[in-house]
């Protein structure tokens, strides 16, 4: 069931539009079973980070499951304490050691911080030259951070992973990314469940014979945004990828867009930048 759409990144690498998030999953047996269930359901993109403290467990799971490396798209991210030129390079080599991989498909800066803003990006450019990552990108960057990065970067991010769900639809940022050849990827695509009882979503879900979560994921899909739902429950893992057999109308898409009320479930990137950490 490999029916997930592929998006072409600006550097030519193909990336599944829908992936599997591994945030807050740390137990080895749970990680292994979740990755197995996700792979069997059709997921090929697996998203981890230094911050999640589960890279070693993900590596052990990939090794135990003997999944074909060429079919996998693995993302990891550099944590704030590891930012800076030398530290980033050392930390990513450590991440690869934990993941038991020669390279990752995508390496991201997890949050923009003022202390090491340009040095960290220079390190990602160097790691790409060394072949330790196929693509480089950022996470939680706002338009202003991307504009600032462009003043010194030799190449720009191919992806920007940000919080995005119906309550924070990020329309101007998605438009900016699109205009500059950057794919937007949504973390917390379901808003950590805070929107799934919304009557508008429930009504659309009932009409299509789907769950509100499936409606939201389909909204991301039709918006051209990549997204990484996470779950440790096999039925939910399957349900989250079962969104390719129906379409939302323009009116339904607009109704979901209209749920935006600027509510964040995560941190405010501008403040992370100023404090150099998540406060």
C-alpha positions as CSV (number, residue, x, y, z in Angstrom):
1,X,0.0,0.0,0.0
2,X,2.6,2.6,-1.1
3,X,0.1,5.2,-2.1
4,X,1.5,8.2,-0.3
5,X,2.1,11.2,-2.6
6,X,5.7,12.1,-3.3
7,X,6.9,15.7,-3.2
8,X,10.0,16.8,-5.1
9,X,12.3,18.9,-3.0
10,X,14.2,21.8,-4.5
11,X,17.4,19.7,-4.5
12,X,15.7,16.9,-6.5
13,X,15.1,14.4,-3.7
14,X,11.6,12.9,-3.5
15,X,9.9,13.0,-0.1
16,X,6.7,11.3,1.0
17,X,4.0,14.0,1.6
18,X,2.7,12.0,4.6
19,X,5.2,10.7,7.2
20,X,5.2,9.2,10.7
21,X,6.2,11.3,13.7
22,X,8.2,9.8,16.6
23,X,7.9,12.6,19.1
24,X,7.5,11.4,22.7
25,X,7.8,7.8,21.8
26,X,10.9,6.5,23.8
27,X,10.1,2.9,24.9
28,X,12.0,0.4,22.6
29,X,9.2,-2.1,22.2
30,X,6.7,0.7,21.4
31,X,9.0,2.3,18.9
32,X,9.7,-1.0,17.2
33,X,6.0,-2.0,17.0
34,X,5.0,1.5,15.9
35,X,7.5,1.6,13.1
36,X,6.6,-1.9,12.0
37,X,2.9,-1.0,11.9
38,X,3.5,2.3,10.2
39,X,5.7,0.7,7.5
40,X,3.2,-2.1,6.9
41,X,0.5,0.6,6.6
42,X,2.4,2.4,3.9
43,X,4.5,5.1,5.7
44,X,8.1,5.5,4.5
45,X,9.1,8.8,6.1
46,X,10.1,8.6,9.8
47,X,10.7,11.8,11.7
48,X,12.9,11.9,14.8
49,X,15.1,14.5,16.5
50,X,18.0,14.8,19.0
51,X,15.5,16.4,21.4
52,X,13.3,13.3,21.4
53,X,16.1,11.2,22.9
54,X,15.0,8.2,20.9
55,X,17.4,8.1,18.0
56,X,19.2,5.0,19.4
57,X,15.8,3.2,19.8
58,X,14.8,4.2,16.3
59,X,18.1,2.9,15.0
60,X,17.7,-0.4,16.9
61,X,14.1,-0.7,15.5
62,X,15.2,-0.1,11.9
63,X,18.0,-2.7,12.3
64,X,15.7,-5.3,13.9
65,X,13.0,-4.8,11.3
66,X,15.5,-5.0,8.4
67,X,13.6,-2.4,6.4
68,X,15.2,-1.6,3.0
69,X,17.2,1.7,3.5
70,X,16.4,2.9,-0.1
71,X,12.7,2.8,0.7
72,X,13.0,4.9,3.8
73,X,13.1,8.6,4.3
74,X,14.6,9.5,7.7
75,X,14.6,12.9,9.2
76,X,16.4,14.1,12.3
77,X,16.9,17.6,13.8
78,X,19.7,19.4,15.7
79,X,18.7,20.4,19.2
80,X,19.3,23.9,20.6
81,X,22.2,23.0,22.9
82,X,24.0,21.3,20.0
83,X,23.8,24.3,17.7
84,X,27.0,26.1,16.6
85,X,29.4,25.0,13.8
86,X,31.5,22.3,15.5
87,X,28.9,21.2,17.9
88,X,26.4,20.6,15.1
89,X,28.8,18.5,13.1
90,X,29.7,16.4,16.1
91,X,26.1,16.0,17.3
92,X,24.9,14.9,13.8
93,X,27.7,12.3,13.6
94,X,26.5,11.0,17.0
95,X,22.9,11.0,15.7
96,X,24.0,8.9,12.7
97,X,25.8,6.5,15.1
98,X,22.7,6.1,17.2
99,X,20.5,5.7,14.1
100,X,23.0,3.1,12.7
101,X,22.8,5.0,9.4
102,X,25.4,6.3,7.0
103,X,23.2,9.3,6.2
104,X,19.8,10.8,6.9
105,X,17.5,11.9,4.1
106,X,16.8,15.2,5.7
107,X,18.6,17.2,8.5
108,X,16.8,20.1,10.1
109,X,17.7,22.9,12.6
110,X,15.0,22.2,15.2
111,X,14.5,25.9,16.3
112,X,16.0,29.2,15.2
113,X,18.2,30.6,18.0
114,X,20.1,33.9,17.9
115,X,23.3,32.5,19.5
116,X,24.3,30.3,16.6
117,X,21.9,31.3,13.8
118,X,24.3,31.3,10.8
119,X,27.0,29.0,12.2
120,X,24.5,26.1,12.5
121,X,23.3,26.5,9.0
122,X,26.9,26.6,7.7
123,X,27.4,23.3,9.5
124,X,24.3,21.8,7.7
125,X,25.7,22.9,4.4
126,X,29.0,21.2,5.3
127,X,27.3,18.0,6.4
128,X,25.5,17.9,3.1
129,X,28.8,18.2,1.2
130,X,30.2,15.3,3.3
131,X,27.2,13.2,2.2
132,X,25.9,12.7,5.8
133,X,22.5,14.1,4.8
134,X,20.8,14.3,1.4
135,X,18.8,17.4,2.1
136,X,19.0,20.3,4.6
137,X,16.1,22.3,6.1
138,X,14.8,24.1,9.1
139,X,12.0,23.7,11.6
140,X,9.9,26.4,13.3
141,X,11.3,29.2,11.1
142,X,9.0,32.2,10.5
143,X,9.3,34.4,7.4
144,X,11.6,36.8,9.1
145,X,14.0,33.9,10.0
146,X,14.1,32.7,6.4
147,X,14.7,36.2,5.1
148,X,17.5,36.7,7.5
149,X,19.1,33.3,6.7
150,X,19.0,34.2,3.0
151,X,21.5,37.1,3.7
152,X,24.3,34.6,4.3
153,X,23.3,31.1,3.3
154,X,25.0,29.5,0.3
155,X,21.9,27.4,-0.3
156,X,18.5,27.7,1.2
157,X,16.4,25.2,3.1
158,X,14.4,22.8,1.0
159,X,11.9,22.3,3.8
160,X,10.4,24.2,6.8
161,X,8.7,22.1,9.4
162,X,6.3,24.1,11.5
163,X,3.3,23.8,13.8
164,X,0.3,23.7,11.5
165,X,-3.3,22.6,12.1
166,X,-6.7,24.2,11.5
167,X,-6.3,26.5,14.5
168,X,-3.0,27.8,13.2
169,X,-3.2,27.5,9.4
170,X,0.0,29.5,8.7
171,X,-1.3,30.7,5.4
172,X,1.3,33.6,4.8
173,X,4.2,31.4,5.8
174,X,3.1,28.5,3.5
175,X,2.7,31.0,0.7
176,X,6.2,32.4,1.3
177,X,7.7,29.0,1.5
178,X,6.0,28.0,-1.8
179,X,7.2,31.1,-3.6
180,X,10.8,30.3,-2.5
181,X,10.8,26.6,-3.4
182,X,10.5,25.5,0.2
183,X,8.2,22.6,1.2
184,X,6.2,23.3,4.3
185,X,5.7,20.3,6.6
186,X,3.2,20.3,9.5
187,X,4.1,19.0,12.9
188,X,1.2,18.5,15.3
189,X,-1.0,18.3,12.2
190,X,-4.0,17.4,14.4
191,X,-3.3,20.2,16.9
192,X,-2.6,17.5,19.6
193,X,-6.3,16.5,19.4
194,X,-7.6,19.9,20.6
195,X,-9.7,20.4,17.4
196,X,-11.2,17.0,16.8
197,X,-14.5,17.7,18.5
198,X,-15.1,20.8,16.5
199,X,-18.7,20.6,15.1
200,X,-17.6,21.8,11.6
201,X,-15.1,19.0,11.4
202,X,-17.5,16.5,12.8
203,X,-20.1,17.5,10.2
204,X,-17.7,17.2,7.3
205,X,-16.4,13.9,8.7
206,X,-20.0,12.5,8.9
207,X,-20.7,13.4,5.3
208,X,-17.6,11.6,4.0
209,X,-17.8,8.6,6.4
210,X,-14.4,9.5,7.9
211,X,-13.1,10.6,11.3
212,X,-12.4,14.3,12.1
213,X,-8.7,13.4,12.2
214,X,-8.9,12.0,8.7
215,X,-10.6,15.2,7.5
216,X,-7.9,17.3,9.0
217,X,-5.1,15.2,7.4
218,X,-6.9,15.3,4.0
219,X,-7.0,19.1,4.4
220,X,-3.2,19.2,4.8
221,X,-2.9,16.9,1.8
222,X,-5.0,19.1,-0.4
223,X,-3.2,22.2,0.8
224,X,0.0,20.8,-0.7
225,X,1.6,20.7,2.8
226,X,3.6,17.7,4.0
227,X,2.5,16.3,7.4
228,X,3.7,13.9,10.1
229,X,0.9,12.5,12.3
230,X,2.0,10.3,15.2
231,X,0.3,7.5,17.1
232,X,1.3,4.3,18.9
233,X,-2.0,2.6,18.3
234,X,-2.1,0.3,15.2
235,X,-5.7,1.2,14.3
236,X,-5.0,4.9,14.5
237,X,-1.8,4.5,12.5
238,X,-3.8,2.8,9.7
239,X,-6.6,5.3,9.9
240,X,-4.2,8.3,9.6
241,X,-3.0,7.0,6.2
242,X,-6.4,6.0,4.9
243,X,-7.1,9.4,3.4
244,X,-6.5,8.8,-0.3
245,X,-10.0,7.6,-1.3
246,X,-12.0,10.8,-1.0
247,X,-11.7,14.6,-1.6
248,X,-12.8,17.7,0.2
249,X,-14.7,20.3,-1.7
250,X,-13.5,23.9,-2.1
251,X,-16.2,24.9,0.4
252,X,-15.1,22.3,2.9
253,X,-11.4,23.4,2.5
254,X,-12.5,27.0,3.1
255,X,-14.6,26.1,6.2
256,X,-11.5,24.3,7.7
257,X,-9.3,27.3,6.8
258,X,-11.8,29.5,8.7
259,X,-11.1,27.6,12.0
260,X,-7.8,29.5,12.3
261,X,-7.7,31.4,15.6
262,X,-3.8,31.6,16.0
263,X,-3.8,29.0,18.8
264,X,-0.4,27.3,19.3
265,X,0.1,24.0,21.0
266,X,3.9,24.5,20.9
267,X,6.3,27.4,21.6
268,X,6.4,30.8,19.9
269,X,9.4,30.7,17.5
270,X,10.3,34.4,17.9
271,X,10.8,33.9,21.7
272,X,12.8,30.7,21.3
273,X,15.1,32.7,19.0
274,X,15.5,35.4,21.6
275,X,16.0,33.1,24.6
276,X,18.2,30.6,22.6
277,X,16.1,27.8,24.1
278,X,12.5,26.8,24.6
279,X,11.6,28.7,27.8
